[in-house]
């Protein structure tokens, strides 16, 4: 049994490391907006449109957005700029009443 303890400890440490790495926040990381989706194709192909795609499995945040023609990125809902590290809280869809974080580099 004592011989198994060091090996078991190493395995547990590796699992813990993978869990911690898997929980890394991908806020502002790149994602993809499906150009084949009829409702999103205009936004995906536009140089000035903004849109949000929810339940996006590509993002740990589960939301992919495009702000005023930016490259699509993972985002989260917000209520103030304080909710958005290195970014600002903006309304993507005009008069939607829902705001999402936008990285400083994507704000025009």
Order of alpha helices (4+ residues) and beta strands (2+ residues): alpha-alpha-beta-beta-beta-beta-beta-beta
